[in-house]
Amino acid sequence: MTSKGLFENEYHVGANQIRKDHKNILNRLRSIQEDADFVKEIACLFPKLPLVANERCGSWYIDPTERKVYSVYYKSTDGHMGQWDFNLRRSNLHLLDIIHRYKGCIVVDSTRRGKRIPDSLSKTIPIWCCAINRAVAKYRSRRHHHHHEQYGFFENKKQEQEACELYSLPSCVSRSEHAQIEARMDGFAQKLLDSGGIDMESISKLVEKPLRPLWFTPQSSFFINDPPDYSDAPFWPVICLSASQAVESGCQARPGGYLYVQGSGDDQEAWCHGLTPRLFWQHAKELLNSNSSVECEQRVQHIVASAGPANDDGDDDTSNDKKYDMIQGTTLAIGSRLSGKPPACWQHFDYIINCTPTHYEEIDKEHCYLQLPIPEGKKGQQQLFESIPKALAFVKEPLQQEKRILVHCAKGQDRSVGIALAILVKYFDQDMKFVSDGVTRVDKKGIHDHLVKIISSRPKAAPSRATLKKINTYFMS
């Protein structure tokens, strides 16, 4: 073999080994532990501010056995170059309740090689803060105009202008990109004001001070001994905390004899073997003390198998999450698998629709129970479509009698949201009045407005595009 061929061969062997080490579960979990220690350090600097995980990656970096964890879903793609958006499907308006209660929050996320801060934190969240500040300012000035009244927020025009600015973004965002985002901000604020399903009055009451994003990373050379006090600031801080250390190649050997992988919590399907953040933190000691990756993997498989079928169905219910949410103005609720568990479920509901293939054995009121065995993800799309008429027929009479109906899947995020959306579109008009024979005219905007109402009531709702497509196809073909 020529020396060139030998070098290429060695290079490929080396590259393959790096790829393997990258996915090695023990390296991943030890890296997560290291980053979680940093998150804990920052959380201690601001003890009054709650920790909020940006699902799914951020959930790995906060130990839920130690403190209450809230969750949000800001997508990096809403901050990608040229794709910037304030997305009403991911409005995260439930975070305003949390910010109002604690006068700020810390949102935790992470990113893989090549960046210090994920786009979700550097752009999506600042867009969100600015859109809300502007929408509230516009809403109040209209109110002020009509009612000659206004509560708090701005003392003068200068304060209002400052609050409505897109605050200077971190240095990783160029000035040109900042200007392009700024140019779209009025449109984003208007989108919030125009959406049929969002109650601007309650948002206006919650946002007593403008929201301001601030960024911390392991590279921030700052004041561990002298943290800033935001309690008297003219804004509420939304601290965007990027958990992972930026490493040029994406991984770095550590003195503890493991390979640190930047953004380990990302892309979990590639390495986690069914482990969830909740299960990891419950068994962290045992897993991190493994002597090898093989041993760690065996322990993970054992833990996942012991967690049983609820875990197989992707359910990662934590005791902090509400098991279900009622959709405002209806007797309909959307929940996770645990909300449909007998016999407790019958205390809260008269009828139940289970949108998962796993069936609780001890269901005793068969006539009040409908199972739609819809698999999760792409496999379930056709099944979801075929289940819509069954669900609509099942709920017609109970809705008429104002019975309490639960629609649940594993997490209450996708399949159950699709079925509940179909029920709203069919039986409720835009003012949420029940129409017993079904709404006759359905258009895309009507479907979208009903979805916004669901998300306002059930912040965890995150239906996939494919699910929404099936609902559109069903009603509009």
C-alpha positions as a Markdown table, in Angstrom:
| # | Residue | x | y | z |
|---|---|---|---|---|
| 1 | Met | 0.0 | 0.0 | 0.0 |
| 2 | Thr | 1.4 | 3.5 | -0.8 |
| 3 | Ser | 2.1 | 5.9 | 2.0 |
| 4 | Lys | -0.8 | 8.0 | 0.8 |
| 5 | Gly | -3.2 | 5.0 | 1.0 |
| 6 | Leu | -1.8 | 4.1 | 4.4 |
| 7 | Phe | -2.5 | 7.7 | 5.6 |
| 8 | Glu | -6.0 | 7.7 | 4.2 |
| 9 | Asn | -6.8 | 4.4 | 5.8 |
| 10 | Glu | -5.5 | 5.6 | 9.2 |
| 11 | Tyr | -7.5 | 8.8 | 8.8 |
| 12 | His | -10.8 | 6.8 | 8.1 |
| 13 | Val | -10.1 | 4.6 | 11.1 |
| 14 | Gly | -9.5 | 7.7 | 13.3 |
| 15 | Ala | -12.6 | 9.5 | 12.0 |
| 16 | Asn | -14.8 | 6.4 | 12.6 |
| 17 | Gln | -13.4 | 6.2 | 16.2 |
| 18 | Ile | -14.3 | 9.9 | 16.8 |
| 19 | Arg | -17.8 | 9.3 | 15.5 |
| 20 | Lys | -18.2 | 6.3 | 17.8 |
| 21 | Asp | -16.8 | 8.2 | 20.9 |
| 22 | His | -19.2 | 11.0 | 20.0 |
| 23 | Lys | -22.2 | 8.7 | 20.3 |
| 24 | Asn | -20.8 | 6.8 | 23.2 |
| 25 | Ile | -23.5 | 7.1 | 25.9 |
| 26 | Leu | -21.1 | 7.3 | 28.9 |
| 27 | Asn | -19.3 | 10.3 | 27.2 |
| 28 | Arg | -22.7 | 11.9 | 26.6 |
| 29 | Leu | -24.0 | 11.5 | 30.1 |
| 30 | Arg | -20.7 | 12.7 | 31.7 |
| 31 | Ser | -20.7 | 15.8 | 29.4 |
| 32 | Ile | -24.4 | 16.4 | 30.4 |
| 33 | Gln | -23.4 | 16.2 | 34.1 |
| 34 | Glu | -20.6 | 18.7 | 33.6 |
| 35 | Asp | -22.9 | 21.2 | 31.8 |
| 36 | Ala | -25.6 | 20.6 | 34.4 |
| 37 | Asp | -23.1 | 21.7 | 37.1 |
| 38 | Phe | -22.6 | 25.0 | 35.3 |
| 39 | Val | -26.4 | 25.5 | 35.0 |
| 40 | Lys | -26.7 | 24.8 | 38.7 |
| 41 | Glu | -24.0 | 27.4 | 39.4 |
| 42 | Ile | -25.9 | 30.1 | 37.5 |
| 43 | Ala | -29.2 | 29.1 | 39.1 |
| 44 | Cys | -27.6 | 29.7 | 42.5 |
| 45 | Leu | -26.6 | 33.2 | 41.4 |
| 46 | Phe | -30.2 | 34.0 | 40.8 |
| 47 | Pro | -32.0 | 31.9 | 43.4 |
| 48 | Lys | -35.4 | 33.6 | 42.9 |
| 49 | Leu | -35.6 | 32.9 | 39.1 |
| 50 | Pro | -37.1 | 29.6 | 38.0 |
| 51 | Leu | -35.4 | 27.2 | 35.6 |
| 52 | Val | -37.1 | 26.6 | 32.3 |
| 53 | Ala | -35.9 | 23.8 | 30.0 |
| 54 | Asn | -36.2 | 24.4 | 26.2 |
| 55 | Glu | -37.5 | 21.0 | 25.1 |
| 56 | Arg | -36.1 | 18.5 | 24.3 |
| 57 | Cys | -32.4 | 19.3 | 24.5 |
| 58 | Gly | -32.5 | 21.7 | 27.5 |
| 59 | Ser | -34.4 | 19.1 | 29.7 |
| 60 | Trp | -31.2 | 17.0 | 30.0 |
| 61 | Tyr | -29.4 | 19.8 | 31.9 |
| 62 | Ile | -31.7 | 20.3 | 34.9 |
| 63 | Asp | -32.0 | 17.8 | 37.6 |
| 64 | Pro | -35.8 | 17.6 | 38.3 |
| 65 | Thr | -35.2 | 15.7 | 41.5 |
| 66 | Glu | -33.6 | 18.8 | 43.0 |
| 67 | Arg | -35.9 | 21.6 | 41.9 |
| 68 | Lys | -39.1 | 22.3 | 39.9 |
| 69 | Val | -38.5 | 22.5 | 36.2 |
| 70 | Tyr | -40.8 | 24.3 | 33.8 |
| 71 | Ser | -40.6 | 23.7 | 30.0 |
| 72 | Val | -41.0 | 25.7 | 26.8 |
| 73 | Tyr | -40.5 | 24.9 | 23.1 |
| 74 | Tyr | -38.6 | 27.5 | 21.1 |
| 75 | Lys | -37.4 | 26.1 | 17.8 |
| 76 | Ser | -34.0 | 27.1 | 16.5 |
| 77 | Thr | -35.5 | 27.1 | 12.9 |
| 78 | Asp | -37.6 | 30.2 | 13.9 |
| 79 | Gly | -34.3 | 32.0 | 14.4 |
| 80 | His | -32.5 | 30.6 | 11.3 |
| 81 | Met | -31.1 | 33.1 | 8.7 |
| 82 | Gly | -34.0 | 34.3 | 6.5 |
| 83 | Gln | -36.6 | 32.1 | 8.3 |
| 84 | Trp | -37.1 | 34.3 | 11.4 |
| 85 | Asp | -40.6 | 34.0 | 12.8 |
| 86 | Phe | -42.8 | 34.6 | 15.8 |
| 87 | Asn | -44.7 | 31.3 | 15.5 |
| 88 | Leu | -48.2 | 31.1 | 17.0 |
| 89 | Arg | -48.1 | 27.3 | 16.9 |
| 90 | Arg | -45.2 | 27.6 | 19.4 |
| 91 | Ser | -46.4 | 30.8 | 21.1 |
| 92 | Asn | -45.1 | 29.7 | 24.6 |
| 93 | Leu | -47.5 | 32.2 | 26.2 |
| 94 | His | -47.7 | 30.1 | 29.3 |
| 95 | Leu | -44.1 | 31.4 | 30.1 |
| 96 | Leu | -45.7 | 34.8 | 30.8 |
| 97 | Asp | -47.5 | 33.4 | 33.8 |
| 98 | Ile | -44.1 | 32.1 | 35.1 |
| 99 | Ile | -42.2 | 35.3 | 34.4 |
| 100 | His | -45.0 | 37.3 | 36.0 |
| 101 | Arg | -44.9 | 35.2 | 39.2 |
| 102 | Tyr | -41.1 | 35.2 | 39.6 |
| 103 | Lys | -40.3 | 38.6 | 37.9 |
| 104 | Gly | -38.1 | 36.8 | 35.3 |
| 105 | Cys | -36.8 | 33.3 | 34.4 |
| 106 | Ile | -33.7 | 31.3 | 33.2 |
| 107 | Val | -34.2 | 29.4 | 29.9 |
| 108 | Val | -31.7 | 26.5 | 29.5 |
| 109 | Asp | -30.7 | 25.1 | 26.1 |
| 110 | Ser | -27.5 | 23.9 | 24.4 |
| 111 | Thr | -26.0 | 23.6 | 21.0 |
| 112 | Arg | -23.6 | 21.3 | 19.2 |
| 113 | Arg | -20.2 | 22.1 | 17.7 |
| 114 | Gly | -19.4 | 25.4 | 16.0 |
| 115 | Lys | -21.6 | 27.8 | 18.0 |
| 116 | Arg | -21.5 | 29.3 | 21.5 |
| 117 | Ile | -25.3 | 29.9 | 21.6 |
| 118 | Pro | -28.1 | 28.0 | 19.9 |
| 119 | Asp | -30.3 | 30.0 | 17.5 |
| 120 | Ser | -33.2 | 29.3 | 19.8 |
| 121 | Leu | -31.5 | 31.5 | 22.5 |
| 122 | Ser | -29.7 | 34.0 | 20.3 |
| 123 | Lys | -32.6 | 34.9 | 18.0 |
| 124 | Thr | -35.9 | 33.0 | 18.6 |
| 125 | Ile | -36.3 | 34.1 | 22.2 |
| 126 | Pro | -35.3 | 37.8 | 21.6 |
| 127 | Ile | -37.8 | 37.9 | 18.7 |
| 128 | Trp | -40.5 | 36.5 | 21.1 |
| 129 | Cys | -39.7 | 39.1 | 23.8 |
| 130 | Cys | -39.7 | 41.9 | 21.4 |
| 131 | Ala | -43.0 | 40.8 | 19.6 |
| 132 | Ile | -44.7 | 40.6 | 23.0 |
| 133 | Asn | -43.4 | 44.0 | 24.2 |
| 134 | Arg | -44.6 | 45.6 | 21.0 |
| 135 | Ala | -47.9 | 43.9 | 20.9 |
| 136 | Val | -48.7 | 44.9 | 24.5 |
| 137 | Ala | -47.6 | 48.5 | 23.8 |
| 138 | Lys | -49.8 | 48.7 | 20.7 |
| 139 | Tyr | -52.7 | 47.1 | 22.6 |
| 140 | Arg | -52.4 | 49.5 | 25.5 |
| 141 | Ser | -52.2 | 52.6 | 23.3 |
| 142 | Arg | -55.4 | 51.5 | 21.6 |
| 143 | Arg | -57.1 | 50.9 | 25.0 |
| 144 | His | -55.8 | 54.2 | 26.2 |
| 145 | His | -57.2 | 55.9 | 23.2 |
| 146 | His | -60.7 | 54.3 | 23.8 |
| 147 | His | -60.9 | 54.3 | 27.5 |
| 148 | His | -58.5 | 57.1 | 28.6 |
| 149 | Glu | -56.7 | 54.6 | 30.9 |
| 150 | Gln | -53.5 | 52.7 | 31.0 |
| 151 | Tyr | -51.8 | 50.4 | 33.5 |
| 152 | Gly | -48.1 | 50.6 | 34.3 |
| 153 | Phe | -45.3 | 49.6 | 31.9 |
| 154 | Phe | -44.2 | 53.0 | 30.4 |
| 155 | Glu | -43.9 | 56.3 | 32.1 |
| 156 | Asn | -43.1 | 58.2 | 28.9 |
| 157 | Lys | -42.6 | 57.9 | 25.2 |
| 158 | Lys | -38.8 | 57.3 | 25.5 |
| 159 | Gln | -39.4 | 54.3 | 27.8 |
| 160 | Glu | -41.9 | 52.9 | 25.4 |
| 161 | Gln | -39.5 | 53.2 | 22.5 |
| 162 | Glu | -36.7 | 51.5 | 24.5 |
| 163 | Ala | -39.0 | 48.6 | 25.6 |
| 164 | Cys | -40.2 | 48.0 | 22.0 |
| 165 | Glu | -36.7 | 47.8 | 20.6 |
| 166 | Leu | -35.1 | 44.5 | 19.5 |
| 167 | Tyr | -32.4 | 44.5 | 22.2 |
| 168 | Ser | -28.8 | 44.2 | 20.8 |
| 169 | Leu | -28.4 | 40.5 | 20.1 |
| 170 | Pro | -25.3 | 38.5 | 21.1 |
| 171 | Ser | -22.1 | 39.1 | 19.1 |
| 172 | Cys | -22.6 | 35.9 | 17.1 |
| 173 | Val | -25.5 | 37.7 | 15.3 |
| 174 | Ser | -24.2 | 40.1 | 12.6 |
| 175 | Arg | -25.5 | 43.7 | 12.5 |
| 176 | Ser | -27.0 | 43.1 | 9.1 |
| 177 | Glu | -29.0 | 40.1 | 10.4 |
| 178 | His | -30.1 | 42.2 | 13.4 |
| 179 | Ala | -31.4 | 44.9 | 11.0 |
| 180 | Gln | -33.3 | 42.3 | 8.9 |
| 181 | Ile | -35.0 | 40.9 | 11.9 |
| 182 | Glu | -35.8 | 44.4 | 13.3 |
| 183 | Ala | -37.5 | 45.1 | 9.9 |
| 184 | Arg | -40.0 | 42.2 | 10.5 |
| 185 | Met | -40.8 | 42.9 | 14.1 |
| 186 | Asp | -43.9 | 45.1 | 13.6 |
| 187 | Gly | -45.4 | 42.3 | 11.4 |
| 188 | Phe | -44.7 | 39.7 | 14.2 |
| 189 | Ala | -46.4 | 42.0 | 16.8 |
| 190 | Gln | -49.3 | 42.5 | 14.5 |
| 191 | Lys | -49.6 | 38.7 | 14.1 |
| 192 | Leu | -50.1 | 38.3 | 17.8 |
| 193 | Leu | -52.7 | 41.2 | 17.9 |
| 194 | Asp | -54.6 | 39.8 | 15.0 |
| 195 | Ser | -54.8 | 36.1 | 16.1 |
| 196 | Gly | -58.3 | 35.2 | 16.9 |
| 197 | Gly | -57.6 | 32.8 | 19.7 |
| 198 | Ile | -55.3 | 34.8 | 22.0 |
| 199 | Asp | -56.7 | 37.0 | 24.8 |
| 200 | Met | -54.5 | 40.2 | 24.7 |
| 201 | Glu | -56.2 | 41.7 | 27.7 |
| 202 | Ser | -54.8 | 38.9 | 30.0 |
| 203 | Ile | -51.4 | 39.1 | 28.3 |
| 204 | Ser | -51.4 | 42.9 | 28.9 |
| 205 | Lys | -52.1 | 42.4 | 32.6 |
| 206 | Leu | -49.3 | 39.8 | 32.9 |
| 207 | Val | -46.6 | 41.9 | 31.3 |
| 208 | Glu | -46.1 | 44.5 | 33.9 |
| 209 | Lys | -42.5 | 45.3 | 32.8 |
| 210 | Pro | -40.9 | 44.8 | 29.4 |
| 211 | Leu | -39.2 | 41.5 | 28.8 |
| 212 | Arg | -35.4 | 41.7 | 28.2 |
| 213 | Pro | -33.2 | 38.8 | 27.0 |
| 214 | Leu | -29.7 | 38.4 | 28.5 |
| 215 | Trp | -27.2 | 35.8 | 27.6 |
| 216 | Phe | -24.9 | 33.6 | 29.7 |
| 217 | Thr | -22.5 | 30.9 | 28.5 |
| 218 | Pro | -19.6 | 28.9 | 30.1 |
| 219 | Gln | -17.4 | 31.4 | 28.2 |
| 220 | Ser | -19.0 | 34.5 | 29.9 |
| 221 | Ser | -16.2 | 36.0 | 31.9 |
| 222 | Phe | -18.4 | 37.5 | 34.6 |
| 223 | Phe | -19.0 | 38.3 | 38.2 |
| 224 | Ile | -19.5 | 34.9 | 39.9 |
| 225 | Asn | -18.7 | 36.8 | 43.1 |
| 226 | Asp | -20.9 | 39.8 | 42.3 |
| 227 | Pro | -24.0 | 38.8 | 40.3 |
| 228 | Pro | -26.3 | 41.6 | 39.1 |
| 229 | Asp | -29.5 | 42.3 | 41.0 |
| 230 | Tyr | -32.4 | 42.6 | 38.6 |
| 231 | Ser | -35.1 | 43.1 | 41.3 |
| 232 | Asp | -35.3 | 46.9 | 40.7 |
| 233 | Ala | -34.5 | 46.9 | 37.0 |
| 234 | Pro | -37.0 | 48.6 | 34.7 |
| 235 | Phe | -37.4 | 45.2 | 32.9 |
| 236 | Trp | -38.0 | 41.5 | 33.7 |
| 237 | Pro | -34.9 | 39.4 | 32.7 |
| 238 | Val | -35.3 | 36.4 | 30.4 |
| 239 | Ile | -31.9 | 34.8 | 30.9 |
| 240 | Cys | -30.9 | 32.7 | 28.0 |
| 241 | Leu | -28.4 | 30.2 | 29.4 |
| 242 | Ser | -26.4 | 28.1 | 26.9 |
| 243 | Ala | -25.2 | 25.1 | 29.0 |
| 244 | Ser | -22.4 | 23.7 | 26.9 |
| 245 | Gln | -18.8 | 24.8 | 26.5 |
| 246 | Ala | -18.0 | 25.8 | 22.9 |
| 247 | Val | -15.3 | 23.4 | 21.6 |
| 248 | Glu | -13.9 | 23.9 | 18.1 |
| 249 | Ser | -14.0 | 20.2 | 17.0 |
| 250 | Gly | -17.2 | 19.5 | 19.0 |
| 251 | Cys | -15.4 | 17.2 | 21.5 |
| 252 | Gln | -12.4 | 17.4 | 23.9 |
| 253 | Ala | -10.6 | 14.9 | 26.1 |
| 254 | Arg | -11.2 | 15.6 | 29.8 |
| 255 | Pro | -8.9 | 14.8 | 32.8 |
| 256 | Gly | -11.6 | 12.5 | 34.2 |
| 257 | Gly | -10.8 | 10.1 | 31.3 |
| 258 | Tyr | -13.8 | 10.8 | 29.1 |
| 259 | Leu | -14.5 | 12.7 | 26.0 |
| 260 | Tyr | -16.5 | 15.9 | 26.5 |
| 261 | Val | -19.1 | 16.3 | 23.7 |
| 262 | Gln | -20.5 | 19.8 | 23.2 |
| 263 | Gly | -24.3 | 19.9 | 23.2 |
| 264 | Ser | -24.6 | 16.3 | 24.3 |
| 265 | Gly | -28.4 | 16.6 | 25.0 |
| 266 | Asp | -29.1 | 17.3 | 21.4 |
| 267 | Asp | -30.2 | 14.7 | 18.9 |
| 268 | Gln | -31.0 | 12.2 | 21.7 |
| 269 | Glu | -32.4 | 9.4 | 19.4 |
| 270 | Ala | -28.8 | 8.9 | 18.1 |
| 271 | Trp | -27.4 | 7.9 | 21.5 |
| 272 | Cys | -29.9 | 7.6 | 24.3 |
| 273 | His | -31.2 | 4.0 | 23.9 |
| 274 | Gly | -34.7 | 5.0 | 25.2 |
| 275 | Leu | -33.3 | 6.9 | 28.2 |
| 276 | Thr | -35.2 | 10.1 | 29.1 |
| 277 | Pro | -34.0 | 13.0 | 31.1 |
| 278 | Arg | -36.2 | 12.1 | 34.0 |
| 279 | Leu | -34.9 | 8.5 | 34.1 |
| 280 | Phe | -31.3 | 9.7 | 33.8 |
| 281 | Trp | -31.6 | 12.0 | 36.8 |
| 282 | Gln | -33.3 | 9.3 | 38.9 |
| 283 | His | -30.4 | 6.9 | 38.2 |
| 284 | Ala | -27.6 | 9.4 | 37.6 |
| 285 | Lys | -25.2 | 8.0 | 40.2 |
| 286 | Glu | -25.5 | 4.4 | 39.0 |
| 287 | Leu | -25.1 | 5.4 | 35.3 |
| 288 | Leu | -22.2 | 7.9 | 35.7 |
| 289 | Asn | -20.2 | 5.4 | 37.8 |
| 290 | Ser | -20.2 | 2.8 | 35.0 |
| 291 | Asn | -16.7 | 1.5 | 34.2 |
| 292 | Ser | -17.2 | 1.4 | 30.5 |
| 293 | Ser | -19.6 | 2.5 | 27.8 |
| 294 | Val | -20.7 | -1.1 | 27.4 |
| 295 | Glu | -21.6 | -1.4 | 31.0 |
| 296 | Cys | -23.4 | 2.0 | 31.0 |
| 297 | Glu | -25.4 | 0.9 | 27.9 |
| 298 | Gln | -26.5 | -2.3 | 29.7 |
| 299 | Arg | -27.6 | -0.3 | 32.8 |
| 300 | Val | -29.6 | 2.1 | 30.6 |
| 301 | Gln | -31.3 | -0.8 | 28.8 |
| 302 | His | -32.2 | -2.3 | 32.2 |
| 303 | Ile | -33.6 | 1.0 | 33.5 |
| 304 | Val | -35.6 | 1.6 | 30.4 |
| 305 | Ala | -37.1 | -1.9 | 30.4 |
| 306 | Ser | -38.0 | -1.6 | 34.1 |
| 307 | Ala | -39.8 | 1.8 | 33.4 |
| 308 | Gly | -42.4 | -0.2 | 31.5 |
| 309 | Pro | -44.8 | 0.5 | 28.6 |
| 310 | Ala | -45.5 | 4.1 | 29.6 |
| 311 | Asn | -41.9 | 4.9 | 28.8 |
| 312 | Asp | -42.1 | 3.0 | 25.4 |
| 313 | Asp | -44.8 | 5.3 | 24.3 |
| 314 | Gly | -42.6 | 8.3 | 24.7 |
| 315 | Asp | -44.3 | 9.4 | 27.9 |
| 316 | Asp | -42.0 | 11.4 | 30.2 |
| 317 | Asp | -44.5 | 12.8 | 32.5 |
| 318 | Thr | -42.9 | 14.6 | 35.4 |
| 319 | Ser | -44.8 | 15.3 | 38.7 |
| 320 | Asn | -44.4 | 19.0 | 38.0 |
| 321 | Asp | -46.5 | 18.9 | 34.8 |
| 322 | Lys | -50.2 | 19.2 | 34.8 |
| 323 | Lys | -51.7 | 15.9 | 33.6 |
| 324 | Tyr | -54.4 | 17.6 | 31.5 |
| 325 | Asp | -55.7 | 21.1 | 30.5 |
| 326 | Met | -59.3 | 22.0 | 29.8 |
| 327 | Ile | -59.8 | 23.9 | 26.5 |
| 328 | Gln | -61.3 | 27.2 | 27.5 |
| 329 | Gly | -65.0 | 27.6 | 26.8 |
| 330 | Thr | -65.6 | 23.9 | 26.3 |
| 331 | Thr | -65.9 | 20.7 | 28.4 |
| 332 | Leu | -63.1 | 19.1 | 26.4 |
| 333 | Ala | -59.6 | 18.4 | 27.9 |
| 334 | Ile | -56.3 | 17.3 | 26.4 |
| 335 | Gly | -53.9 | 15.3 | 28.6 |
| 336 | Ser | -51.0 | 12.9 | 28.9 |
| 337 | Arg | -51.2 | 9.2 | 29.3 |
| 338 | Leu | -51.4 | 9.5 | 33.1 |
| 339 | Ser | -54.5 | 11.7 | 32.9 |
| 340 | Gly | -56.4 | 8.7 | 31.4 |
| 341 | Lys | -55.4 | 6.2 | 34.1 |
| 342 | Pro | -58.3 | 4.4 | 35.7 |
| 343 | Pro | -59.9 | 4.6 | 38.2 |
| 344 | Ala | -58.8 | 8.2 | 39.0 |
| 345 | Cys | -59.7 | 9.4 | 35.5 |
| 346 | Trp | -63.4 | 8.9 | 36.1 |
| 347 | Gln | -63.3 | 11.4 | 38.9 |
| 348 | His | -62.6 | 14.2 | 36.4 |
| 349 | Phe | -64.2 | 12.9 | 33.2 |
| 350 | Asp | -67.3 | 11.3 | 31.9 |
| 351 | Tyr | -65.8 | 10.2 | 28.5 |
| 352 | Ile | -62.3 | 9.3 | 27.4 |
| 353 | Ile | -60.6 | 9.0 | 24.0 |
| 354 | Asn | -57.2 | 7.3 | 24.2 |
| 355 | Cys | -55.1 | 8.1 | 21.1 |
| 356 | Thr | -52.3 | 5.5 | 21.7 |
| 357 | Pro | -51.8 | 1.8 | 20.9 |
| 358 | Thr | -51.4 | 1.0 | 24.7 |
| 359 | His | -54.7 | 0.3 | 26.4 |
| 360 | Tyr | -55.2 | 0.4 | 30.2 |
| 361 | Glu | -56.5 | -3.1 | 31.1 |
| 362 | Glu | -58.7 | -2.0 | 34.0 |
| 363 | Ile | -61.1 | 0.4 | 32.0 |
| 364 | Asp | -64.5 | -0.5 | 33.4 |
| 365 | Lys | -66.8 | 2.0 | 31.6 |
| 366 | Glu | -66.4 | 0.6 | 28.1 |
| 367 | His | -69.3 | 2.6 | 26.6 |
| 368 | Cys | -67.7 | 5.8 | 27.7 |
| 369 | Tyr | -64.3 | 4.9 | 26.4 |
| 370 | Leu | -62.9 | 5.0 | 22.8 |
| 371 | Gln | -59.5 | 3.8 | 21.9 |
| 372 | Leu | -57.9 | 5.1 | 18.7 |
| 373 | Pro | -54.7 | 3.1 | 18.4 |
| 374 | Ile | -52.6 | 5.7 | 16.6 |
| 375 | Pro | -48.9 | 5.0 | 16.6 |
| 376 | Glu | -46.5 | 7.9 | 17.3 |
| 377 | Gly | -44.8 | 9.8 | 14.5 |
| 378 | Lys | -45.0 | 9.2 | 10.7 |
| 379 | Lys | -46.3 | 5.6 | 11.1 |
| 380 | Gly | -49.5 | 7.0 | 12.7 |
| 381 | Gln | -50.5 | 9.6 | 10.2 |
| 382 | Gln | -52.9 | 7.5 | 8.1 |
| 383 | Gln | -54.4 | 6.0 | 11.2 |
| 384 | Leu | -54.9 | 9.5 | 12.6 |
| 385 | Phe | -56.8 | 10.5 | 9.5 |
| 386 | Glu | -59.0 | 7.4 | 9.6 |
| 387 | Ser | -59.7 | 8.0 | 13.3 |
| 388 | Ile | -61.2 | 11.5 | 12.9 |
| 389 | Pro | -64.8 | 10.4 | 11.9 |
| 390 | Lys | -64.9 | 7.8 | 14.8 |
| 391 | Ala | -63.9 | 10.5 | 17.3 |
| 392 | Leu | -66.4 | 13.0 | 15.9 |
| 393 | Ala | -69.3 | 10.4 | 16.1 |
| 394 | Phe | -68.2 | 9.4 | 19.7 |
| 395 | Val | -68.3 | 13.0 | 21.1 |
| 396 | Lys | -71.4 | 14.4 | 19.4 |
| 397 | Glu | -73.9 | 13.4 | 22.1 |
| 398 | Pro | -71.6 | 14.0 | 25.2 |
| 399 | Leu | -70.8 | 17.5 | 23.9 |
| 400 | Gln | -74.5 | 18.2 | 23.5 |
| 401 | Gln | -75.1 | 17.2 | 27.2 |
| 402 | Glu | -72.0 | 19.1 | 28.3 |
| 403 | Lys | -70.2 | 16.0 | 29.6 |
| 404 | Arg | -66.5 | 16.2 | 30.4 |
| 405 | Ile | -64.4 | 14.6 | 27.7 |
| 406 | Leu | -60.7 | 13.8 | 27.9 |
| 407 | Val | -58.6 | 13.3 | 24.7 |
| 408 | His | -55.2 | 11.9 | 25.6 |
| 409 | Cys | -52.0 | 10.4 | 24.0 |
| 410 | Ala | -48.6 | 9.8 | 25.6 |
| 411 | Lys | -47.7 | 13.4 | 26.3 |
| 412 | Gly | -50.7 | 15.3 | 25.2 |
| 413 | Gln | -48.7 | 17.1 | 22.5 |
| 414 | Asp | -49.4 | 15.7 | 19.1 |
| 415 | Arg | -51.9 | 12.9 | 18.4 |
| 416 | Ser | -54.5 | 14.0 | 21.0 |
| 417 | Val | -54.1 | 17.6 | 19.9 |
| 418 | Gly | -54.9 | 16.6 | 16.3 |
| 419 | Ile | -58.1 | 14.7 | 17.4 |
| 420 | Ala | -59.2 | 17.5 | 19.8 |
| 421 | Leu | -58.6 | 20.1 | 17.0 |
| 422 | Ala | -60.9 | 18.1 | 14.7 |
| 423 | Ile | -63.6 | 18.1 | 17.4 |
| 424 | Leu | -63.4 | 21.9 | 17.8 |
| 425 | Val | -63.4 | 22.5 | 14.1 |
| 426 | Lys | -66.5 | 20.3 | 13.6 |
| 427 | Tyr | -68.6 | 21.3 | 16.6 |
| 428 | Phe | -67.6 | 24.9 | 17.6 |
| 429 | Asp | -67.9 | 28.1 | 15.7 |
| 430 | Gln | -65.3 | 31.0 | 15.9 |
| 431 | Asp | -67.0 | 32.3 | 19.1 |
| 432 | Met | -66.8 | 28.8 | 20.7 |
| 433 | Lys | -70.5 | 28.3 | 20.5 |
| 434 | Phe | -71.5 | 24.6 | 20.2 |
| 435 | Val | -73.1 | 23.7 | 16.8 |
| 436 | Ser | -74.9 | 20.3 | 17.2 |
| 437 | Asp | -75.2 | 19.5 | 13.5 |
| 438 | Gly | -71.6 | 20.6 | 12.8 |
| 439 | Val | -70.1 | 23.7 | 11.4 |
| 440 | Thr | -70.9 | 23.9 | 7.7 |
| 441 | Arg | -68.1 | 26.2 | 6.4 |
| 442 | Val | -64.6 | 25.4 | 7.3 |
| 443 | Asp | -61.5 | 27.3 | 6.0 |
| 444 | Lys | -57.8 | 27.3 | 6.8 |
| 445 | Lys | -58.0 | 30.4 | 9.0 |
| 446 | Gly | -60.8 | 28.8 | 11.1 |
| 447 | Ile | -58.7 | 25.7 | 11.7 |
| 448 | His | -55.7 | 27.9 | 12.6 |
| 449 | Asp | -57.7 | 30.0 | 15.1 |
| 450 | His | -59.0 | 26.9 | 16.8 |
| 451 | Leu | -55.4 | 25.6 | 17.1 |
| 452 | Val | -54.3 | 28.9 | 18.7 |
| 453 | Lys | -57.1 | 28.5 | 21.2 |
| 454 | Ile | -55.9 | 25.0 | 22.0 |
| 455 | Ile | -52.3 | 26.1 | 22.5 |
| 456 | Ser | -53.4 | 29.0 | 24.7 |
| 457 | Ser | -55.2 | 26.5 | 27.0 |
| 458 | Arg | -52.7 | 23.6 | 26.6 |
| 459 | Pro | -49.2 | 25.2 | 26.4 |
| 460 | Lys | -47.6 | 21.8 | 25.9 |
| 461 | Ala | -49.5 | 21.2 | 22.7 |
| 462 | Ala | -47.0 | 20.9 | 19.8 |
| 463 | Pro | -48.8 | 19.1 | 16.9 |
| 464 | Ser | -46.5 | 18.2 | 14.0 |
| 465 | Arg | -46.9 | 19.6 | 10.5 |
| 466 | Ala | -48.0 | 16.2 | 9.3 |
| 467 | Thr | -50.8 | 16.1 | 11.9 |
| 468 | Leu | -52.1 | 19.5 | 11.0 |
| 469 | Lys | -52.0 | 18.6 | 7.3 |
| 470 | Lys | -54.2 | 15.6 | 7.9 |
| 471 | Ile | -56.8 | 17.9 | 9.7 |
| 472 | Asn | -56.7 | 20.4 | 6.9 |
| 473 | Thr | -57.1 | 17.6 | 4.3 |
| 474 | Tyr | -60.0 | 16.0 | 6.2 |
| 475 | Phe | -62.1 | 19.2 | 6.4 |
| 476 | Met | -61.1 | 20.8 | 3.2 |
| 477 | Ser | -60.9 | 18.1 | 0.6 |
